[in-house]
């Protein structure tokens, strides 16, 4: 039976709840009204993910002034980085699942130890991948179909972004630990610092403002890496500062092979899950790249705007994952399930409103990213096509993260494989090439695939097998 008190409206004012969410809440998220719990977690997580969106938008906004080749270089590099993001998200998913479960069990020492072991794994992974990415950046760009002009302007950008991926992985892991503990406001403030540095430093290094060197598109990569690296440092110092729920000590960083094995088991399937999903974007880029730099640049602009909308919505999905993990740890699986449906409703409202805005103002939004009329036209049409699926994105994102929060990382992995690789990519190719839609075929396949993911995911989640998962 559903606990109606858990779903009732909070007695405190909405403004008081918002202030508490932004300041940081001490509430036990396994007790009290669920609606308020979702809001307290979701607001800072939405702001945090909005900061991730601004990272994506800031670079492309300034780089767009350098021409279509520079924009295409950013798009291809970001597609390569999608694999790194998938790895970071997979490892972060494991950290969040274990930390939230230990917090729900009222075992904060176990949560801190798991977070520290996750960071150790992240450092080792980043060192290996960062070195390889920096060395083989030109070859990777060629593999992605970069033309000679794109390769000329984009190699430096790719070297810095791929070589500095440690800042991405560590920042993801640190913020995943804070989110799992319910300290979402800390993760939000870390991204605020990172973004402020990137926004201020980016144009200075790209255009050579004042005493700064004129580095072009490479300057955007340096600014982004410095911003993320500074954020990771601030997060680490906060983690070992001991003034929050997650109190990590230096002793927690002593290698623990048993804990690492548990993390790797969860992170392996979760990373595979996100690699399948994000690598499908690489497949779409490869299809669109067949139609020239204009189509690729239009896709890059449109996808950045799509990310701008979806990353804040991931904040709501991450709130659901934390609530699922903590309530399962507290032995309250029904409350865990109800929290997911509440988060779905909130996300539905949020993304539906954004979808209407994107459809109505697509030419204005895409026109802000350069003066090439054809690029803006392709980007606007693609953005409108993708925005049709916003209501379905809302449910799919929350449900997939809910599985992950429960430690059931294999269900969304198989869903990602079947829907994105066996359905979305073939559909995109069919529309783009045999049916003659060109680059727009890649755009059209996206809402179809995500609508399928939302429907199938909701059915499987309702069956409830995830409630028996242990981590």
N, C-alpha and C positions, 0 to 999 in steps of 0.2 A: 504494500500500500504506500502511496506517495505521501510524504510528509508535507502537508499543506503549509505548515508554518515556515518550512524551508523555502517556499516559493512566494511567500507574501512580500509585499512591498516594505522596504525599510521604513522605520519610524523617523529617522533623522532626515534632514533636508537633503535635496539633491546636491546643492552647492557644498554642503558639509562633506558629503561622500566623495565628491570630486576632489576637494582639497585634501582629504585623507588619502585618496588614491595617489595623488601627485607627490604628497609629502612622504608617503610610506606608511602602510597599515600594519598594526600588530595583531589584527584579527586572526583567530583560528578559523581557517577556511573549511574545516570539517564540521563547523557548527554555524547556526544562525541562518538568516534568509539567503537563499541561493542567488537570487537576483542581485543582491548587494555584493555578494562574494564575487560574482562574475564581473560586476562593474569595478570593484576595487582592484582586481587583477588586470582587467582588460584595458582600463584607461592608460596606465603607464606602459603596458605592452603595446597598445596601439600607437602611442607616441614614440616608443622605441622603434617599432617597425616603420613608422613614418620617417624617422631619421634615416633608416636604411633606404627608404624610397628617395629621400633627398640626396643621399650619396649617389644613387643611380642617375637622378635627374640633373644634379649639379654638373657632373662631368660632361654629359652630353649637351647641356645647355651652352657651355662655354666652347666645347670642342666643335659644335655645329658651325661656329663662326669661321672655322678653318677649312670648311668644304666637305663635300660628300665622301672623299677618300678617307679623311680623318674620322668621320662618323662611322664609316664602314669598318675601319681598323678597330675602333672601340667596340663595335658590335661583335666582330669576330673574336676579339680577346675575351669579351664578357661571356661569349658562348663557351670558350675553353675554360674560363673560370667557373662556369656552371658546375663542372665536375668537382672543383675545389669546394664550392659552396655546398654541394651535395655531401661531400665528405664531412665538412664542418657541421652541417645540419644533422647528419647521421650520428656523429659522435655527440653532438649537443643533445639529440633526442635521448640517447642512452643516459647521459648525465642527468637530464631533467627527470626521466622516468625513475631512476634510482634515488635521486635526492628527494623528489616529492614523496616517494613511497616511504622513505626513512623518516621524513618530517611528519607524515601522517601517522606513523607508528610511534611518534614521540621519541625518536632516536636521532637527535641532531648530530651526535658525534659520528655516527655511521654515515650521515649525509655529507658531512665535511670531508671525511676520509674518501668517499666516492668521488667528490668533486676534485680533490687533489690528484687522485690517480688518473682521472680523465685528463687533467692538464698535462701530466707527464706523457701520456700517450699522444696528446696533441702536439707537444713540442717535437717529439721524435718524428712524427708524420710530416710536420711542416718543414723540418730540415731536409728531409729526403726529397719531397715533392718540389719545394722551392728551388733547390739546386738544379733539378732536372728541367723544371719549367723555364728557368732563366737561360740555361745553356741551349735548349732546343726551341726557343721561342720562334725564330724565323721558319723553321721546318714545320712547326705546328700551324702557323698562319698559312703556309702554302697548302698544307693538308686540308685546311678549311676553305680553300678556293680563293685566297687573296690574290688580287691582281698585282702587277708590279708596282703601280702607284700606291696601292694600299700597303704593300709590304714595305715600301720606302719610308712612309710616314709612320707606320705602326709598329715597327720592330722594337724601338726603344720603349714604347708604351707597354708592349707585351712583356718585355724582359722585366721591367720594374714590377708590373702587376703580378706576374707569375712568380717572380723571385721573392716578392714580399708577401706571399700568401700566409706566412706565419701570423701576420697581424690579423688576417681574416679568421683563421682557425681558432686562435687563442681568444679573440674577442667573442666569437660565437660560443665557445665552451664556457667562458667565465659568465657571460650573461645567461646561458642555459642553466648554470648552477643557481644563480640568483633567482631566476624564474621558478625553478623547481622548489626552492625554499619558500617562495611567496614574497621575496624581496624584489618585486618587479620594478619598483621605483628606482632602485640602484642601477639596474640595467638601463633604464630610461636616461638617467643622468649621464651615464658613461657615453651613450650615443650622442647626447647633446654636445658633450665636449668634443667628440670626434668630428661631428659635423661642423661645428664652429670653426675648427682648424681647417677642414677641407674647403669650406666656403670662402674663407679669408685667403688661404694660401693658393688655392687653385688658379684663379685668374692672374695672380701675381706671377706664377711660374709659367703659365701658358703663354701670356702676352708680354712678359718681361716688364712688369710695372715697377717703376722706381729702381731700386738697387738690385732687384731680382733678375736672373738671367731669362732670356726668351727661349723657352724649351719646347714650345708647341704642345702637341698632344702628349708628349712624354711628361711634361710638367703636371698634367692632370693626374697621371699615375703616381708621381712622387708625392703630390699633395694628399691624395687619397691614402697612400700607404703611411705617410706620417700621421695623418688624422686617426686612422685605425690603430696604428701602433701606440700612439699616446693614449687612446681610449683603453686599450688592453692593459697598459701599465697602470692607469688609474683604477681599473677594475681589480687587478691583482692586489694592489696596495689596500684597496677596500676589503677584499676577501680575507687578507691576513690581519686586518685591523681589529677584528673581533667586536665590532659594534653593531651587530645585526644577528639574524637568526642562524646564519651559516658562519660558524666560527672555525676557520681553518688555521691550524698551527703548522709549523715547519715539520713536525713529526709526521703529519699526515702525508707528506711528500715522500716518505720512505717507500720504495717500490714494494707493492703488495701484488704478487702474481695471481692470487686467488681473485681479488677484487678486479684486477685488470682483465682477467679471463671473463668475468661476468660482463664487464663493460664492453669488451670486444665482441661477445656473443650478441648483445643487443645492438651495438654500433655497427657490426658487420651487416646484419640484415637491414638496419635502418639506412646505412650508407648506400647499400645496393638499391634500396627503395628510392632514395633521392637521386642516385645516379641514373636509374632507369627513367625517372621523371624528367630530370634536367637534361639528360643526354638527348631526350626526345626533342628538346628545343634546338639542340645542335643539328639534329636531323632536319628540322624545319628550316633552319638557317641555310643548310646545304641545299635544300630544294629551292629556296628563294634566291640564293646566290647565282643560280643558273640564269636569272633574268637581269643581271647587271647590277652596277653600283647603286643606281637610283632605287630599284626595288629593295635592295639590301639596306640602304640608308633609311628608306621609308619604314621598313620593318623595325630597324633599330630605334627610331624615334617612337613609333607606336608601342613597341614592347616596353620601352622605358616608362611611358605613361601608364601602361597596364600595370607594371610593377609598382608604380606610385600608388595605384589604387589597391592592389592586392596585398602589399606588405603590411599596411595598417590592419587589414582584415585578418592577416596571420596573427596579429596581436590578440584578437578575440579567440582565434583557434588555439593559440598557446595558453591562454587563460583556461580554456576547457581542458587542455592536457594536464596542467598543474592541478586542477580540481579533481580530475579523474584519478591521478596518481595519489594525491593526498587522501582522498576519501576511500580509495581501495585500501591504502595503508591503515586507515582508521576502522576498517571493517564495515564500510557503508557503501556497498556497490550500487544500491538504488539511488542514493544521493548523487553518486558519480554519474550515473546515466542521466538523471534529470538535469544536472549542470550542463551537459552537452546540448540538450534540446533548448535550454534557455539561451546558451551561447549562439546556437544556430539562428534563433529568432532575432537576436541583436545583430548578428552579421548580415542576415537577410535584409534588414532595414537599411543598414549602412551601405551595403554594396548596391542595392537597388537604386538608392538615391544617386550614388556616384555613376551608375550606369546611365541614368537619364541625363545627367550632366555631360557625360562623355559623348553620348549620341548627339545631343543638342549643340554642343560647342566644339566638336572635334576639329574643324578647320582652324578655329582660333587657337586651340591648344597646340596643335601640331605646327602651326605657323610661327610659333614663338621659338622654334628650334632651327631657324635658318631662313634664307631667302630664296631657296631653290623651290620654285612653284611645283614642279613635278614630284619632288620628294615629299613636299607637304600634302599634295593631293593623294598620293599612295598611302601615306601615313594616316591621313584623316579617314579615308575609306576603310583601311584596315582596323583602325581604332573603333569605328562604329560597328564593324562586323564582330569584333571580339567582345565589345561591351554588351551585346545581346545576351551573352551567357552569364552575366554578373550574378543574378539570383541563384543560379546553380553553383557557381564558384563558392558562394557563401556556405552552403551546406557541405559541399565536398571538402573544403579546407578544414572545417571544424571536425567533421567525422574522422578524417584521416589522422589529424593530430590527436584525437581522443583515443584511437587505437594505439598510437605511439605512447601516449601518456600512461596507458595501462600496461605497457611492455609487450603488446602484441604488434610487433613490427613486421611480421610476415604477411598479415592480411593486406595492408596497404601496398606492400611490395609486389605481391602478385597482381593486385588491381592495377598498379601503375604499369606493369609489364604488358598485361593484356590490353588495357585501354589505350595506352600511349603508343606502344610499338606495334601491336597487332591491329589497331583500329585507326589511331590518329595519323601516323606517318603514311600508311598506304592511302588513306583518304586524301591527305594533303597532296601526295604525288598525283593521284587520279584527277583531282580537281585542277591542279596546276598545269600538268603536262597533257594527258590525253584529252581532257575536256577544255583545255585552252584558257583557264582562268588566270594563268600566270602567277605572279606573286600573291595575288588575292586568294588563291587556293590554299596557301599555307595559313592565312588568317582565318578562313572559313572553317578549317578543321579544328581549330582550338575550342570554340564554344560547344561544338558537337561532342568532342571528347570529354570535356569537363562536365557536361550535362550527364553523360553516361556514367562518369565516375561518381557523381553525387547520388544518382539513383541507386546504383549497385551498392555503394558504400553504406548508405542509410539502411538498406535492407539487411546487410550483414551485421551492422552495428546493433540493430534492433534485436537480433537473435541472441546476443549477449554472451557469446563464448569468451570474449575478452575479459569478462569478470573473474575468470578462474586463473588468469595469468599470474605467475609469481616472478619477482625480480630480486 
